[in-house]
Amino acid sequence: MSEVFIFGVSGDKLPKEQRRKITTCYAVVISTRHKALLKGIQIHRIPIAPVEEMVFELAVALNQGDVAVLASGDPLFFGIGRTLLERFGPERVHITPALSAVQLACTRFKLPWDDLPLISLHGRSPGDLAGRILTKPKVMLFTDHRNSPNHIAKELLAILEEHNDTARIKGIRIRVAENLGCKDERLSRGTLADIAGQEFSQLNMMLIEQREDEWKGEQRDQSIFGLQENEIEHSRGLITKDEIRAVILHRLRLPQNGILWDVGGGAGSVSVEAARLCPGLTIYIIEQKAEAQKNIRANILHYNLYNIKLICGMAPDALTDLPDPDRVFIGGSKGLLAEIIPRCAQRLTATGRMVASAILKDTAEQAPLLMASNGLQVDSRTVAVTREEIRYTNYGEPGILLNPITIITGRK
């Protein structure tokens, strides 16, 4: 049975024994930038991209003999190794790794990397890149031609400027390693603005570092849940109360990753707690009031929650261009519940959940009917909370009774 031989490549040289093995193969899978490594070898060549086509051609070539694959660095580290092992099985695939780009970059930067978060952007949409980067003291990025260092720096700079986060803008430092192991290897460093104004080769690694006091924000106590109302910026007492917020988050059953819509977000207290609980979650708060928008921005800045995106507008129109949600929380509707719930239900992913909170009786009655009529399984519960601070001097005095809140949950 013919076999697949994957050779990792580091720099611009190929060991003699690997060249010798390739000459015995029927075909080789190769990228444009590795073609020079096979100068003088006449062999059927299969482009490494697009991957689906490559895998099909590789399978056909195996009917004629062994196939070699040239891959950058360690093929099992964000590389083609996983795909080929899954397709052809470990008994037919042999792997010879080279130094990975991460190892080379960290060596050049003189940076230990056993605790270094890594994000690969190869062939991927950047998505919520700021939220994934700015909550970490340092992160290494595998970039590509679409997500280049200057593009990423521009995006981060724009988001931080939007929130007037001047301290973090000044505190971030970036290092870029280009063409590692090659003759034209180059190392660069600078601020966000410095990197945003440069051009880089497609083959690079990008390191983003923040001062510890900047990235931690106000989370030095390491708590991830349980903020009190006076710890969240809001106006005129308009905030989802602590106990109700806890029930809402429980009913949302948040995933570690995915999309949450917070419709009529107010001060954004539910989103603030959700963002701290699940840093991998991308949260869109839809809010039309300028006062509330100001509070949301203040909370994002205060707690370093750049996985929260503020959408200034009103649902349902403001939902049109957002990615489909895995979870939806409806805290305010401005009388448009009959338009909002159908739109949200239609866009919910296959395992999605929708939660609405209701103070008014009409909303508490209308929301379950609308969810059910739009194909959701619905349950409703009313929560009443009495607050009482127990002290020796006033023990036995009546507590404060908060307005009962009905919480409606719809599940696909």
C-alpha positions as CSV (number, residue, x, y, z in Angstrom):
1,M,0.0,0.0,0.0
2,S,1.4,3.4,-1.0
3,E,2.2,5.8,1.8
4,V,2.3,9.6,2.6
5,F,5.6,11.2,3.8
6,I,5.2,14.6,5.3
7,F,8.4,16.6,5.7
8,G,8.5,19.7,7.8
9,V,10.5,22.6,6.3
10,S,12.3,25.2,8.3
11,G,14.1,28.0,6.4
12,D,15.1,27.6,2.7
13,K,17.0,24.3,2.8
14,L,15.9,20.6,2.5
15,P,18.0,17.8,4.0
16,K,19.6,15.4,1.5
17,E,17.8,12.4,2.9
18,Q,14.5,14.1,2.3
19,R,15.4,15.0,-1.2
20,R,16.5,11.5,-1.8
21,K,13.2,10.1,-0.5
22,I,11.1,12.5,-2.6
23,T,12.9,11.2,-5.8
24,T,11.4,7.7,-5.0
25,C,7.8,9.1,-4.8
26,Y,5.3,9.3,-7.5
27,A,4.2,12.9,-6.6
28,V,4.9,15.7,-4.2
29,V,2.4,18.2,-2.5
30,I,4.1,21.6,-2.5
31,S,3.4,25.3,-2.0
32,T,4.7,28.0,-4.4
33,R,7.3,29.2,-1.9
34,H,8.8,25.7,-1.5
35,K,9.2,25.0,-5.2
36,A,12.9,26.2,-5.2
37,L,13.7,23.3,-2.8
38,L,13.0,20.8,-5.5
39,K,15.1,22.3,-8.2
40,G,16.4,19.6,-10.5
41,I,13.8,17.0,-9.4
42,Q,11.3,15.9,-12.1
43,I,8.2,14.8,-10.3
44,H,4.4,15.2,-10.5
45,R,3.5,18.2,-8.3
46,I,0.3,18.8,-6.5
47,P,-0.5,22.3,-5.2
48,I,-1.1,22.4,-1.5
49,A,-4.0,24.7,-1.8
50,P,-7.0,24.6,-1.9
51,V,-6.8,21.8,0.6
52,E,-9.9,19.9,-0.4
53,E,-8.7,19.6,-4.0
54,M,-5.2,18.7,-2.8
55,V,-6.5,15.8,-0.7
56,F,-8.5,14.5,-3.6
57,E,-5.5,14.6,-6.0
58,L,-3.2,13.1,-3.3
59,A,-5.7,10.2,-2.9
60,V,-5.6,9.6,-6.7
61,A,-1.8,9.8,-6.8
62,L,-1.5,7.1,-4.1
63,N,-2.8,4.6,-6.6
64,Q,0.5,5.1,-8.5
65,G,2.9,5.2,-5.6
66,D,4.1,7.1,-2.5
67,V,3.4,10.8,-2.2
68,A,5.6,13.3,-0.4
69,V,4.3,16.5,1.3
70,L,6.4,19.6,2.0
71,A,4.9,21.6,4.9
72,S,6.2,24.5,7.0
73,G,7.7,23.8,10.4
74,D,6.0,21.1,12.4
75,P,3.1,19.7,10.3
76,L,1.2,18.7,13.5
77,F,1.3,22.2,14.9
78,F,-1.5,24.2,13.1
79,G,-0.4,22.4,10.0
80,I,-1.5,20.0,7.3
81,G,-0.6,16.9,9.4
82,R,-4.0,16.8,11.2
83,T,-6.0,16.8,7.9
84,L,-3.9,14.1,6.3
85,L,-3.9,11.8,9.4
86,E,-7.7,12.1,9.6
87,R,-8.1,11.3,5.8
88,F,-5.5,8.6,5.3
89,G,-5.0,7.2,8.9
90,P,-1.8,7.0,11.0
91,E,-0.7,3.7,9.5
92,R,-0.2,5.3,6.0
93,V,1.2,8.7,7.1
94,H,4.8,9.3,8.2
95,I,5.8,12.7,9.6
96,T,9.3,14.3,9.9
97,P,8.9,17.7,11.7
98,A,11.2,20.7,11.5
99,L,11.4,23.6,14.0
100,S,8.0,25.3,14.2
101,A,7.6,29.0,13.4
102,V,6.7,29.6,17.1
103,Q,9.9,28.0,18.3
104,L,12.0,30.1,15.8
105,A,10.1,33.3,16.6
106,C,10.4,32.9,20.4
107,T,14.1,32.0,20.0
108,R,14.7,35.3,18.1
109,F,12.6,37.2,20.6
110,K,14.3,35.4,23.5
111,L,10.9,34.7,24.9
112,P,9.9,31.5,26.9
113,W,6.8,30.1,25.3
114,D,5.5,27.4,27.6
115,D,2.8,29.8,28.8
116,L,2.2,31.6,25.5
117,P,-1.3,31.7,24.1
118,L,-1.4,31.0,20.3
119,I,-4.0,32.0,17.7
120,S,-3.9,30.8,14.2
121,L,-5.5,33.1,11.6
122,H,-4.5,30.9,8.5
123,G,-7.5,30.8,6.2
124,R,-9.8,32.0,8.9
125,S,-12.0,35.1,9.4
126,P,-10.5,37.2,12.2
127,G,-13.9,37.3,13.9
128,D,-13.6,38.9,17.4
129,L,-9.9,39.4,17.2
130,A,-9.7,42.2,19.7
131,G,-11.6,40.3,22.3
132,R,-9.3,37.3,21.9
133,I,-6.1,39.4,22.1
134,L,-6.7,42.1,24.6
135,T,-7.8,39.9,27.5
136,K,-4.3,38.3,27.5
137,P,-0.9,39.7,28.7
138,K,0.7,38.3,25.6
139,V,-0.3,36.3,22.5
140,M,1.4,35.0,19.4
141,L,-0.5,35.1,16.1
142,F,-0.1,32.9,13.0
143,T,-1.0,35.5,10.4
144,D,-1.8,35.2,6.7
145,H,-2.2,37.5,3.7
146,R,-5.6,38.7,4.8
147,N,-4.8,39.1,8.5
148,S,-1.4,40.8,8.2
149,P,0.3,42.5,11.1
150,N,-0.4,46.0,9.9
151,H,-4.1,45.1,9.3
152,I,-4.4,43.6,12.8
153,A,-2.6,46.6,14.4
154,K,-5.0,49.0,12.6
155,E,-8.0,47.0,13.8
156,L,-6.8,47.0,17.4
157,L,-5.9,50.7,17.3
158,A,-9.4,51.7,15.9
159,I,-11.2,49.7,18.7
160,L,-9.1,51.1,21.5
161,E,-9.5,54.7,20.1
162,E,-13.3,54.2,19.9
163,H,-13.2,53.5,23.7
164,N,-10.6,56.2,24.4
165,D,-8.3,53.5,25.9
166,T,-5.2,55.6,25.7
167,A,-3.4,53.7,28.5
168,R,-3.6,50.5,26.6
169,I,-2.7,52.1,23.3
170,K,0.5,53.4,24.9
171,G,1.2,50.1,26.7
172,I,0.9,47.6,23.8
173,R,4.2,46.5,22.2
174,I,4.4,44.4,19.0
175,R,7.1,42.2,17.6
176,V,7.1,40.7,14.1
177,A,9.4,38.0,12.8
178,E,9.4,37.6,9.0
179,N,10.8,34.9,6.8
180,L,12.2,32.9,9.7
181,G,15.2,30.8,8.8
182,C,15.6,32.4,5.4
183,K,18.2,34.7,4.0
184,D,15.8,37.7,4.1
185,E,14.7,37.1,7.7
186,R,13.7,40.3,9.4
187,L,12.7,41.3,13.0
188,S,10.6,44.4,13.7
189,R,9.1,45.9,16.9
190,G,7.0,48.9,17.7
191,T,3.7,50.4,19.0
192,L,0.4,49.7,17.4
193,A,0.8,52.9,15.3
194,D,4.3,51.8,14.2
195,I,3.2,48.4,13.0
196,A,0.0,49.7,11.4
197,G,2.1,51.9,9.1
198,Q,4.4,49.2,7.8
199,E,4.2,46.4,5.2
200,F,5.2,42.8,5.9
201,S,5.9,39.6,4.0
202,Q,3.2,37.0,4.1
203,L,5.5,34.6,6.0
204,N,5.5,36.0,9.5
205,M,4.7,35.6,13.2
206,M,3.3,38.4,15.3
207,L,3.7,38.8,19.1
208,I,1.5,41.2,21.0
209,E,2.4,42.1,24.6
210,Q,0.7,44.3,27.2
211,R,1.8,45.6,30.5
212,E,0.3,43.5,33.2
213,D,-1.5,46.4,34.9
214,E,-3.2,47.3,31.6
215,W,-4.6,43.9,30.5
216,K,-5.9,42.9,33.9
217,G,-8.0,46.0,34.3
218,E,-10.0,45.8,37.5
219,Q,-10.0,41.9,37.7
220,R,-7.0,41.7,40.1
221,D,-9.1,39.8,42.6
222,Q,-9.5,37.0,40.0
223,S,-13.3,36.7,40.4
224,I,-15.2,35.9,37.2
225,F,-18.7,36.3,38.4
226,G,-20.7,38.2,41.0
227,L,-20.3,41.9,40.3
228,Q,-22.6,44.1,42.3
229,E,-24.7,46.9,40.9
230,N,-22.4,49.6,42.3
231,E,-19.5,48.0,40.4
232,I,-21.2,48.4,37.0
233,E,-21.5,51.9,35.5
234,H,-25.2,52.7,35.1
235,S,-27.6,55.7,35.4
236,R,-30.6,56.5,37.6
237,G,-30.8,52.9,39.1
238,L,-31.5,51.5,35.6
239,I,-29.7,48.1,35.9
240,T,-30.7,44.5,36.0
241,K,-30.4,43.7,39.7
242,D,-27.7,41.2,40.9
243,E,-30.1,38.3,41.8
244,I,-32.0,38.6,38.6
245,R,-28.8,38.8,36.5
246,A,-27.7,35.5,38.1
247,V,-30.9,33.8,37.1
248,I,-30.8,35.2,33.5
249,L,-27.2,34.0,33.1
250,H,-28.3,30.6,34.4
251,R,-31.1,30.4,31.9
252,L,-28.9,31.5,29.0
253,R,-26.6,28.5,29.7
254,L,-23.8,30.3,28.0
255,P,-21.3,28.4,25.7
256,Q,-17.6,29.0,26.1
257,N,-17.5,30.2,22.5
258,G,-20.0,31.6,20.1
259,I,-22.3,34.7,19.7
260,L,-24.6,36.4,22.2
261,W,-27.0,39.1,21.3
262,D,-28.0,41.4,24.1
263,V,-31.1,43.3,22.8
264,G,-31.9,46.5,24.6
265,G,-28.8,46.1,26.7
266,G,-29.2,49.2,28.9
267,A,-26.0,49.5,31.0
268,G,-24.9,46.1,29.7
269,S,-24.7,44.4,33.0
270,V,-25.8,41.0,31.7
271,S,-23.2,41.2,29.0
272,V,-20.5,42.4,31.4
273,E,-21.0,39.3,33.5
274,A,-21.3,37.0,30.4
275,A,-18.1,38.5,29.0
276,R,-16.1,37.8,32.2
277,L,-17.5,34.3,32.5
278,C,-16.8,33.4,28.9
279,P,-13.9,35.3,27.3
280,G,-14.3,33.3,24.1
281,L,-17.9,34.5,23.6
282,T,-18.4,37.4,21.2
283,I,-21.2,39.7,22.5
284,Y,-23.2,42.3,20.6
285,I,-25.1,44.8,22.7
286,I,-27.9,46.6,20.8
287,E,-28.7,49.9,22.5
288,Q,-30.2,53.1,21.1
289,K,-29.9,55.5,24.1
290,A,-26.8,57.7,24.2
291,E,-26.7,57.7,28.0
292,A,-26.7,53.9,28.1
293,Q,-24.1,53.7,25.3
294,K,-21.8,55.8,27.3
295,N,-22.2,53.5,30.3
296,I,-21.6,50.4,28.1
297,R,-18.3,51.9,26.8
298,A,-17.2,52.8,30.3
299,N,-17.8,49.2,31.5
300,I,-15.9,47.7,28.5
301,L,-13.0,50.0,29.3
302,H,-13.1,49.4,33.0
303,Y,-13.2,45.6,32.8
304,N,-11.1,45.2,29.6
305,L,-14.0,43.5,27.9
306,Y,-13.3,43.9,24.2
307,N,-15.2,40.8,23.4
308,I,-18.3,43.1,23.8
309,K,-19.3,45.0,20.6
310,L,-21.7,48.0,21.0
311,I,-24.2,48.3,18.2
312,C,-25.8,51.8,18.4
313,G,-29.3,51.3,17.1
314,M,-32.7,49.7,17.7
315,A,-33.8,46.1,17.2
316,P,-34.9,44.5,15.0
317,D,-33.3,46.6,12.2
318,A,-29.9,46.7,14.0
319,L,-29.7,42.9,13.9
320,T,-29.5,42.5,10.2
321,D,-25.8,42.5,9.7
322,L,-24.8,40.7,12.9
323,P,-23.6,37.0,12.8
324,D,-26.2,34.5,13.8
325,P,-26.5,34.1,17.5
326,D,-26.1,31.0,19.7
327,R,-27.8,32.9,22.5
328,V,-30.1,35.9,22.7
329,F,-31.1,38.0,25.7
330,I,-33.9,40.5,25.4
331,G,-33.9,43.0,28.2
332,G,-35.7,45.8,26.4
333,S,-37.9,46.0,23.3
334,K,-39.4,49.5,23.1
335,G,-42.8,47.9,22.3
336,L,-41.3,46.0,19.3
337,L,-41.3,42.5,20.9
338,A,-43.6,41.1,18.2
339,E,-41.0,42.1,15.6
340,I,-37.9,41.2,17.6
341,I,-38.7,37.7,18.8
342,P,-39.5,36.3,15.3
343,R,-36.3,37.8,13.9
344,C,-34.2,36.4,16.7
345,A,-35.9,33.0,16.6
346,Q,-35.2,32.8,12.8
347,R,-31.5,33.6,13.2
348,L,-30.8,31.4,16.3
349,T,-28.4,28.5,15.6
350,A,-29.5,24.9,15.8
351,T,-28.9,24.6,19.6
352,G,-29.7,28.2,20.4
353,R,-31.5,29.7,23.4
354,M,-33.4,32.9,23.8
355,V,-34.1,34.5,27.2
356,A,-36.4,37.5,27.9
357,S,-36.9,39.4,31.1
358,A,-40.3,41.1,31.8
359,I,-41.4,43.5,34.4
360,L,-44.7,44.4,32.8
361,K,-47.6,41.9,32.7
362,D,-48.2,42.4,29.0
363,T,-44.6,41.5,28.2
364,A,-44.7,38.5,30.5
365,E,-47.8,37.2,28.7
366,Q,-46.7,38.1,25.1
367,A,-43.1,36.8,25.1
368,P,-43.9,33.1,25.7
369,L,-46.7,33.1,23.0
370,L,-44.3,34.7,20.5
371,M,-41.5,32.3,21.3
372,A,-43.8,29.3,21.0
373,S,-45.4,30.5,17.8
374,N,-41.9,30.8,16.3
375,G,-41.0,27.1,17.0
376,L,-39.3,27.4,20.4
377,Q,-39.9,25.2,23.4
378,V,-40.8,27.7,26.2
379,D,-40.8,27.9,29.9
380,S,-41.5,30.8,32.2
381,R,-40.6,31.6,35.8
382,T,-41.2,34.6,38.1
383,V,-38.5,35.6,40.5
384,A,-39.2,37.7,43.6
385,V,-36.3,38.8,45.8
386,T,-36.3,40.3,49.2
387,R,-33.1,41.9,50.4
388,E,-32.3,42.3,54.0
389,E,-29.0,43.3,55.6
390,I,-28.8,41.5,58.9
391,R,-27.3,43.5,61.7
392,Y,-27.6,43.1,65.5
393,T,-29.1,46.6,65.8
394,N,-31.9,46.2,63.2
395,Y,-32.4,42.4,63.2
396,G,-36.1,41.7,62.5
397,E,-36.8,44.8,60.5
398,P,-38.5,44.2,57.1
399,G,-36.3,43.8,54.1
400,I,-36.5,45.5,50.7
401,L,-38.8,43.7,48.3
402,L,-37.6,44.1,44.7
403,N,-40.1,44.1,41.8
404,P,-40.9,40.5,40.7
405,I,-39.4,39.7,37.3
406,T,-40.7,37.1,34.9
407,I,-37.9,35.3,32.9
408,I,-39.0,33.5,29.8
409,T,-36.7,31.0,28.1
410,G,-37.1,29.6,24.5
411,R,-35.1,26.7,23.2
412,K,-34.7,25.3,19.8
